[in-house]
Amino acid sequence: MQKQAVNSDALGVFFVGLPVGSMAGGERGSEVAVYKGQSAAIDRALKAKGC
């Protein structure tokens, strides 16, 4: 979904001059950041436990 928003933003900026994907609520960067943080925390916990 984030990749689609980025593509929409790129096309919107090129044709209209505005990031249309982000303006329409397609921005998912914060969700991606949360999931990456959770994944990193799980990896650290596994390494700490020797898994």
C-alpha atoms as a printed R data frame, in Angstrom:
   type eleno elety resid chain resno      x       y       z
1  ATOM     1    CA   MET     A     1  0.000   0.000   0.000
2  ATOM     2    CA   GLN     A     2  2.906   2.339   0.775
3  ATOM     3    CA   LYS     A     3  4.455   1.667  -2.631
4  ATOM     4    CA   GLN     A     4  1.148   2.547  -4.304
5  ATOM     5    CA   ALA     A     5  0.960   5.824  -2.343
6  ATOM     6    CA   VAL     A     6  4.508   6.695  -3.373
7  ATOM     7    CA   ASN     A     7  3.703   6.033  -7.017
8  ATOM     8    CA   SER     A     8  0.534   8.145  -6.775
9  ATOM     9    CA   ASP     A     9  2.519  10.965  -5.182
10 ATOM    10    CA   ALA     A    10  5.150  10.839  -7.914
11 ATOM    11    CA   LEU     A    11  2.552  10.972 -10.671
12 ATOM    12    CA   GLY     A    12  0.563  13.671  -8.890
13 ATOM    13    CA   VAL     A    13  3.609  15.874  -8.415
14 ATOM    14    CA   PHE     A    14  4.624  15.350 -12.039
15 ATOM    15    CA   PHE     A    15  1.227  16.161 -13.531
16 ATOM    16    CA   VAL     A    16 -0.483  18.385 -10.956
17 ATOM    17    CA   GLY     A    17  2.320  19.605  -8.700
18 ATOM    18    CA   LEU     A    18  0.759  18.079  -5.577
19 ATOM    19    CA   PRO     A    19  1.326  14.768  -3.740
20 ATOM    20    CA   VAL     A    20 -2.119  13.383  -4.505
21 ATOM    21    CA   GLY     A    21 -1.575   9.963  -2.879
22 ATOM    22    CA   SER     A    22 -0.656  11.439   0.499
23 ATOM    23    CA   MET     A    23 -3.389  14.038   0.346
24 ATOM    24    CA   ALA     A    24 -5.985  11.311  -0.268
25 ATOM    25    CA   GLY     A    25 -4.989   9.426   2.878
26 ATOM    26    CA   GLY     A    26 -2.810   6.842   1.150
27 ATOM    27    CA   GLU     A    27  0.274   7.552   3.251
28 ATOM    28    CA   ARG     A    28  1.252   4.438   5.198
29 ATOM    29    CA   GLY     A    29  4.747   5.457   6.316
30 ATOM    30    CA   SER     A    30  3.864   5.510   9.997
31 ATOM    31    CA   GLU     A    31  2.399   2.007   9.827
32 ATOM    32    CA   VAL     A    32  5.500   0.747   8.043
33 ATOM    33    CA   ALA     A    33  7.689   2.315  10.739
34 ATOM    34    CA   VAL     A    34  5.691   0.652  13.530
35 ATOM    35    CA   TYR     A    35  5.943  -2.776  11.889
36 ATOM    36    CA   LYS     A    36  9.672  -2.353  11.269
37 ATOM    37    CA   GLY     A    37 10.148  -1.379  14.913
38 ATOM    38    CA   GLN     A    38  8.216  -4.414  16.090
39 ATOM    39    CA   SER     A    39 10.250  -6.668  13.835
40 ATOM    40    CA   ALA     A    40 13.518  -5.186  15.130
41 ATOM    41    CA   ALA     A    41 12.371  -5.678  18.740
42 ATOM    42    CA   ILE     A    42 11.530  -9.331  18.075
43 ATOM    43    CA   ASP     A    43 14.918  -9.871  16.422
44 ATOM    44    CA   ARG     A    44 16.720  -8.312  19.417
45 ATOM    45    CA   ALA     A    45 14.746 -10.470  21.873
46 ATOM    46    CA   LEU     A    46 15.515 -13.638  19.905
47 ATOM    47    CA   LYS     A    47 19.225 -12.809  19.823
48 ATOM    48    CA   ALA     A    48 19.229 -12.014  23.542
49 ATOM    49    CA   LYS     A    49 17.675 -15.417  24.286
50 ATOM    50    CA   GLY     A    50 20.128 -17.184  21.974
51 ATOM    51    CA   CYS     A    51 17.534 -18.329  19.473
